[in-house]
C-alpha cells in the first residue's frame, strides 16, 4: 500500500466516524510542495463541508481530532481547512526496504483483470516512417508500458492496410522500377504512384532474385509486385521500429479482415443504419456520436476505408478486449466519433473505444526549423533522426510533453551532454547511483536505512514513495509525459542527495550503509521509470 493509499484510508475512516458517506476515491491526497507544511495534504474538509453541514475549518478540526495512527508524526490544519500530514521518519525510510525487496517490480500495481488493446503507428507499407510516426510510436509504446505497469493486460497491435488504391499504386510503382532496370531509360510513373528511391532498391532485389521473370504485365506479376512490395516495406518499417525499441504482440492485416465475407456480413448487420444517396451508401453515424453520416460504399461500388476499419474494430472487440485505444495523428479527430458510432450500433458501450491524438513534430537546429534532410533533400525521416540523435533522446523528448501539444524538437539540446538535456540529466542520476554503489561495494547495505535524516535524504524518500501513486494517476490519464516529469523530479532529488550528503564515509559505516541502500533504491526506481518511456539506464556516463 502506498503512502497515499494509507492516508486515503485514514481520512476515509475519519469521515466515516463522523457519519459522512463519501466515495473513498474522491479523497484527494497530494504531495506537499513545501515540506514545512508536511509530507502530504488533503482538501477533503473543503470538498465535503456542505455535505457535513459544517464550515470547512470546523470539519477539518473534527477530522483531525479523530485521526490517530502510528504512521503519522502529526496532523495540522492550514488556511481555510487544508489538512497537512507529517509522516514519521521510519514510515518514509520504509520505502527503501520495499524498493530493494521488489526491485524491477517496484511500482507495478496489482493486476486488474482488464484487457486493453493499444493500436499505434499502423503506417501504410508504402514508404519510410516519418516523424509523425516516430512520435506516435514513442507515445503509443509508452502508454502501453504505463498501462501494463498499472495492472492492465495490454496487447500492443499494428494494423497493416494492405488493400486499396495505395497498395495498387505500390505494386504499379514497383513494377515500373523493375522494368526500368531492363531498359535504357526511365519508366514513367503516374502522378499517384510512389516515387521514393526505396522502391528502386527493392526492384534491384527482385531482379537479383528472379531475373526478368516478371517483366510481362499479367495477373501473376500484378499480384507478385503487390505482395513483394508490402512484405519488403513492412519489414523495413518493423526493423526501424524494433531498433526504436518498439515491438508488437500482434500484427493484423486488412486482407485477413476482408476474408470470409466479413465486410458483406457486417453490411448486412448494419442494414437498418444504411441508406443510399447519389449512388453511394451511407451509415447513419449522425444518429449516434458523429457530426454527419459517413459513406461506406462509394458510388462506383468500392468500399471506403471506413468500412474495413469497422470490421477491424468489431474483430478486436470480439477478441474479448474491455477497451480499445487507438493512438492517432492529430488529423484523425473526426475518425473516432464515427467509429464509436459504429461500435454502439453493434451494442458496445460508448467508452469501449478511446483515442490519443498525437500532434506534429518540428525539428530545430541552431535556432532554425529544419524541414529537409541533407542526405535526401526530402522531409527528415524517422530513421535519420534516430541514427543522428539516438533512441534514448528521441524517445524521451517525444514523450516528455503531452501528446496533444505540438512538439518542437531541439536537435542541439538533444545532443548535449549537460544538465540542460533532460534525458542526459536523468540518465546521469542513474549513473551516479551506480558509481557510488560500485565504490562502496564492500560495504553491506542496511535496508532499514535508520540513519537517514538529512533534508536531501528525506526529500528523495518522499519522491520515491510517490512512484506507485504517480503510475496510477499517469495510467488513468494515459499520460507518459507525467512519467517524464516525475523522472526529472527524482533526478533532481538524486543529484541533491549525491551533492549534499557524503554517501561513503568509512569512519561512519552505519550512515554509509543507510545511504548506499538509498542510492540503490533510487537507482532501481529511476531505472523502472525510464523503462516505461523506452529509455535506457546506463551505468557509466
ZAMARGU-4260 file (C-alpha; in steps of 0.2 Angstrom, whole numbers, plus 5000, padded with zeros to 4 digits):
<rodrens>
0) 5000/5000/5000 | 5007/5017/4995 | 5008/5032/5007 | 4993/5040/4998 | 4983/5024/4999
5) 4987/5023/5018 | 4982/5042/5021 | 4966/5040/5010 | 4961/5025/5021 | 4965/5035/5037
10) 4955/5050/5031 | 4940/5039/5025 | 4939/5031/5042 | 4939/5048/5050 | 4924/5054/5039
15) 4915/5038/5042 | 4917/5040/5061 | 4908/5057/5058 | 4894/5049/5049 | 4899/5055/5032
20) 4895/5044/5017 | 4908/5048/5003 | 4917/5038/4990 | 4935/5034/4996 | 4941/5038/4978
25) 4935/5055/4980 | 4948/5059/4994 | 4962/5068/4985 | 4979/5066/4994 | 4993/5077/4987
30) 5011/5079/4990 | 5015/5095/4999 | 5025/5107/4989 | 5033/5115/5005 | 5040/5102/5017
35) 5037/5114/5031 | 5018/5110/5028 | 5020/5092/5030 | 5023/5077/5018 | 5005/5076/5011
40) 4989/5086/5012 | 4971/5084/5008 | 4957/5097/5004 | 4943/5084/5010 | 4936/5096/5023
45) 4933/5110/5010 | 4926/5097/4997 | 4913/5090/5009 | 4909/5104/5021 | 4892/5107/5013
50) 4888/5088/5015 | 4893/5089/5033 | 4883/5105/5037 | 4899/5112/5044 | 4911/5126/5039
55) 4927/5119/5031 | 4938/5124/5046 | 4926/5116/5059 | 4925/5099/5049 | 4944/5099/5047
60) 4946/5101/5066 | 4934/5086/5069 | 4943/5076/5057 | 4960/5079/5064 | 4953/5075/5082
65) 4948/5058/5076 | 4964/5054/5067 | 4976/5044/5077 | 4989/5032/5068 | 5006/5027/5072
70) 5010/5030/5054 | 5009/5049/5057 | 5020/5061/5067 | 5007/5074/5067 | 4992/5082/5058
75) 4990/5100/5056 | 4976/5112/5049 | 4981/5126/5037 | 4972/5140/5029 | 4953/5138/5026
80) 4954/5119/5030 | 4968/5110/5022 | 4974/5096/5032 | 4993/5093/5032 | 5001/5076/5036
85) 5018/5074/5044 | 5024/5056/5042 | 5035/5048/5055 | 5053/5046/5049 | 5053/5027/5049
90) 5037/5027/5038 | 5047/5036/5025 | 5063/5026/5027 | 5052/5010/5025 | 5051/5014/5006
95) 5070/5009/5004 | 5067/4991/5010 | 5051/4990/4999 | 5061/4995/4984 | 5075/4984/4987
100) 5064/4969/4990 | 5053/4972/4975 | 5067/4978/4963 | 5060/4979/4945 | 5043/4975/4951
105) 5043/4991/4962 | 5029/5002/4956 | 5019/4988/4947 | 5001/4988/4953 | 4990/4973/4956
110) 4983/4965/4941 | 4966/4972/4937 | 4959/4959/4925 | 4955/4972/4912 | 4961/4968/4894
115) 4966/4983/4884 | 4971/4984/4865 | 4983/4998/4861 | 4985/5001/4842 | 4998/5013/4836
120) 5009/5018/4821 | 5000/5006/4809 | 5009/5016/4795 | 5004/5010/4777 | 5018/4999/4770
125) 5021/5011/4755 | 5037/5020/4761 | 5048/5025/4776 | 5042/5031/4793 | 5041/5050/4795
130) 5042/5060/4811 | 5024/5059/4814 | 5025/5040/4815 | 5040/5042/4827 | 5031/5052/4840
135) 5015/5040/4838 | 5027/5026/4841 | 5035/5033/4856 | 5019/5039/4864 | 5009/5023/4860
140) 5023/5011/4866 | 5024/5022/4882 | 5006/5021/4885 | 5006/5003/4883 | 5020/5001/4895
145) 5012/5013/4908 | 4995/5003/4907 | 5004/4987/4909 | 5014/4993/4924 | 4997/4999/4931
150) 4990/4982/4931 | 4981/4981/4915 | 4983/4966/4902 | 4989/4975/4887 | 4991/4970/4869
155) 5001/4980/4858 | 4994/4980/4840 | 4999/4986/4822 | 4987/4986/4808 | 4993/4984/4791
160) 4982/4992/4777 | 4987/4980/4763 | 4972/4983/4752 | 4965/4998/4742 | 4971/5011/4730
165) 4988/5015/4739 | 4993/4996/4738 | 4988/4996/4719 | 4999/5011/4716 | 5013/5002/4726
170) 5013/4987/4715 | 5012/4998/4699 | 5027/5009/4705 | 5037/4994/4710 | 5034/4985/4693
175) 5039/5001/4684 | 5055/5002/4694 | 5059/4984/4690 | 5056/4986/4671 | 5067/5002/4672
180) 5081/4991/4676 | 5080/4982/4660 | 5078/4997/4649 | 5090/5011/4644 | 5079/5025/4650
185) 5066/5028/4664 | 5049/5022/4665 | 5035/5035/4668 | 5026/5034/4684 | 5008/5040/4687
190) 5006/5055/4697 | 4998/5045/4712 | 5012/5032/4711 | 5026/5031/4723 | 5042/5040/4718
195) 5053/5035/4733 | 5071/5029/4730 | 5067/5014/4742 | 5057/5006/4728 | 5072/5006/4716
200) 5082/4996/4729 | 5068/4984/4731 | 5067/4982/4712 | 5085/4978/4712 | 5082/4964/4725
205) 5068/4957/4714 | 5080/4957/4698 | 5094/4948/4708 | 5081/4935/4714 | 5071/4932/4699
210) 5079/4940/4684 | 5067/4945/4670 | 5053/4933/4676 | 5040/4947/4680 | 5043/4959/4665
215) 5027/4954/4657 | 5011/4963/4664 | 4998/4950/4669 | 4989/4945/4684 | 5003/4935/4691
220) 5015/4949/4690 | 5002/4961/4697 | 4999/4951/4712 | 5018/4947/4714 | 5024/4965/4715
225) 5010/4970/4727 | 5014/4956/4739 | 5033/4958/4737 | 5032/4977/4740 | 5021/4975/4755
230) 5032/4962/4763 | 5048/4972/4759 | 5041/4989/4765 | 5033/4981/4781 | 5050/4973/4785
235) 5059/4989/4784 | 5046/4998/4795 | 5047/4984/4808 | 5066/4984/4808 | 5066/5003/4811
240) 5053/5001/4825 | 5062/4987/4833 | 5078/4997/4833 | 5067/5011/4841 | 5063/4998/4855
245) 5045/4996/4849 | 5038/4979/4847 | 5021/4972/4844 | 5011/4957/4851 | 5000/4956/4836
250) 5000/4962/4818 | 4984/4962/4809 | 4981/4963/4791 | 4966/4972/4782 | 4967/4957/4769
255) 4963/4945/4783 | 4949/4956/4790 | 4941/4955/4772 | 4942/4936/4771 | 4926/4925/4773
260) 4914/4939/4768 | 4916/4949/4784 | 4913/4965/4775 | 4897/4959/4767 | 4891/4951/4784
265) 4894/4967/4793 | 4885/4977/4780 | 4870/4965/4782 | 4871/4968/4801 | 4871/4987/4798
270) 4857/4987/4786 | 4845/4996/4797 | 4858/5010/4798 | 4861/5011/4779 | 4854/5022/4766
275) 4859/5026/4748 | 4861/5044/4741 | 4868/5049/4724 | 4873/5031/4721 | 4884/5030/4737
280) 4879/5020/4753 | 4880/5030/4769 | 4880/5024/4788 | 4869/5034/4800 | 4883/5039/4812
285) 4875/5056/4815 | 4861/5047/4825 | 4874/5042/4837 | 4891/5051/4841 | 4896/5059/4824
290) 4893/5076/4816 | 4887/5069/4800 | 4884/5052/4791 | 4898/5043/4783 | 4899/5034/4767
295) 4904/5015/4767 | 4902/5011/4749 | 4907/5024/4735 | 4896/5027/4720 | 4907/5016/4710
300) 4904/5001/4721 | 4921/5002/4730 | 4922/5002/4749 | 4928/5017/4758 | 4942/5014/4770
305) 4929/5017/4784 | 4921/5000/4780 | 4935/4988/4783 | 4940/4998/4798 | 4923/4995/4806
310) 4926/4976/4803 | 4943/4978/4811 | 4936/4986/4826 | 4922/4973/4828 | 4936/4960/4826
315) 4946/4967/4840 | 4931/4968/4852 | 4926/4951/4848 | 4943/4945/4854 | 4937/4950/4872
320) 4945/4967/4875 | 4937/4978/4888 | 4944/4993/4879 | 4952/4999/4863 | 4964/5013/4862
325) 4969/5020/4845 | 4984/5031/4845 | 4982/5043/4830 | 4989/5058/4822 | 4980/5074/4826
330) 4972/5075/4809 | 4961/5060/4814 | 4949/5069/4827 | 4934/5066/4816 | 4938/5047/4814
335) 4934/5042/4832 | 4916/5049/4833 | 4911/5039/4818 | 4920/5023/4824 | 4912/5025/4841
340) 4895/5026/4832 | 4898/5010/4823 | 4903/5001/4839 | 4887/5007/4848 | 4877/5001/4833
345) 4885/4984/4837 | 4880/4985/4855 | 4896/4990/4863 | 4897/5005/4876 | 4902/5022/4870
350) 4918/5021/4880 | 4924/5005/4873 | 4935/5015/4861 | 4946/5029/4866 | 4959/5038/4856
355) 4975/5048/4860 | 4979/5061/4847 | 4997/5065/4844 | 5002/5082/4837 | 5015/5086/4824
360) 5034/5087/4827 | 5045/5101/4821 | 5064/5100/4821 | 5075/5114/4825 | 5094/5115/4824
365) 5104/5131/4828 | 5088/5140/4831 | 5081/5137/4813 | 5067/5125/4808 | 5074/5110/4798
370) 5062/5103/4786 | 5073/5094/4773 | 5086/5081/4775 | 5103/5085/4770 | 5105/5067/4764
375) 5090/5065/4753 | 5083/5083/4751 | 5066/5077/4757 | 5057/5078/4774 | 5068/5071/4788
380) 5063/5053/4790 | 5062/5043/4807 | 5077/5033/4803 | 5088/5048/4800 | 5084/5057/4816
385) 5086/5041/4827 | 5103/5037/4819 | 5109/5055/4822 | 5102/5058/4839 | 5100/5041/4847
390) 5085/5031/4853 | 5085/5037/4871 | 5085/5056/4866 | 5071/5054/4853 | 5060/5043/4864
395) 5062/5054/4879 | 5060/5071/4870 | 5045/5064/4860 | 5036/5059/4876 | 5040/5072/4889
400) 5026/5084/4883 | 5008/5080/4882 | 5004/5071/4866 | 4991/5084/4862 | 5004/5098/4862
405) 5014/5102/4847 | 5032/5097/4849 | 5047/5107/4844 | 5062/5095/4844 | 5078/5104/4849
410) 5092/5095/4839 | 5106/5104/4848 | 5099/5101/4865 | 5096/5083/4862 | 5115/5081/4858
415) 5121/5090/4873 | 5130/5081/4887 | 5124/5093/4901 | 5111/5095/4914 | 5101/5106/4901
420) 5097/5090/4892 | 5083/5081/4902 | 5087/5064/4896 | 5106/5066/4900 | 5101/5073/4917
425) 5090/5058/4921 | 5102/5045/4915 | 5117/5054/4924 | 5107/5052/4940 | 5106/5034/4937
430) 5124/5033/4933 | 5129/5042/4949 | 5120/5029/4959 | 5129/5015/4950 | 5146/5024/4953
435) 5144/5026/4972 | 5137/5008/4974 | 5152/5002/4965 | 5164/5012/4976 | 5155/5005/4991
440) 5153/4988/4985 | 5162/4981/5000 | 5150/4989/5012 | 5134/4980/5017 | 5118/4989/5014
445) 5105/4992/5028 | 5088/4991/5020 | 5080/4998/5036 | 5090/5014/5032 | 5088/5020/5050
450) 5102/5034/5049 | 5093/5044/5035 | 5088/5061/5042 | 5095/5075/5031 | 5083/5085/5021
455) 5091/5080/5005 | 5088/5062/5010 | 5070/5064/5016 | 5065/5074/5001 | 5072/5059/4990
460) 5062/5047/5001 | 5046/5056/4998 | 5048/5056/4980 | 5052/5038/4979 | 5037/5034/4990
465) 5026/5043/4977 | 5031/5032/4962 | 5017/5019/4963 | 5004/5033/4965 | 5012/5043/4950
470) 5010/5027/4940 | 4992/5025/4945 | 4987/5043/4940 | 4998/5044/4924 | 4990/5027/4918
475) 4972/5034/4922 | 4976/5049/4911 | 4986/5039/4898 | 5000/5052/4901 | 5018/5047/4898
480) 5023/5065/4900 | 5019/5064/4919 | 5031/5050/4920 | 5044/5061/4912 | 5040/5075/4924
485) 5042/5063/4938 | 5059/5057/4932 | 5065/5075/4931 | 5059/5077/4949 | 5068/5061/4955
490) 5084/5065/4946 | 5085/5082/4954 | 5082/5074/4971 | 5096/5061/4967 | 5108/5074/4962
495) 5105/5084/4978 | 5107/5069/4988 | 5123/5065/4980 | 5130/5083/4981 | 5124/5087/4999
500) 5127/5070/5008 | 5143/5061/5010 | 5137/5044/5004 | 5153/5034/5008 | 5161/5038/5025
505) 5172/5024/5030 | 5173/5032/5048 | 5154/5030/5049 | 5148/5014/5042 | 5131/5014/5049
510) 5126/5030/5040 | 5135/5024/5024 | 5125/5008/5024 | 5109/5018/5025 | 5114/5030/5011
515) 5120/5016/5000 | 5104/5007/5002 | 5095/5024/4997 | 5106/5025/4982 | 5102/5008/4977
520) 5083/5011/4979 | 5085/5027/4969 | 5094/5018/4955 | 5080/5005/4954 | 5066/5017/4954
525) 5073/5029/4941 | 5078/5014/4930 | 5060/5007/4931 | 5053/5024/4927 | 5065/5027/4912
530) 5060/5009/4906 | 5042/5015/4904 | 5047/5028/4891 | 5058/5015/4882 | 5074/5024/4888
535) 5090/5015/4894 | 5098/5017/4911 | 5117/5017/4908 | 5128/5013/4922 | 5143/5024/4916
540) 5142/5041/4908
</rodrens>
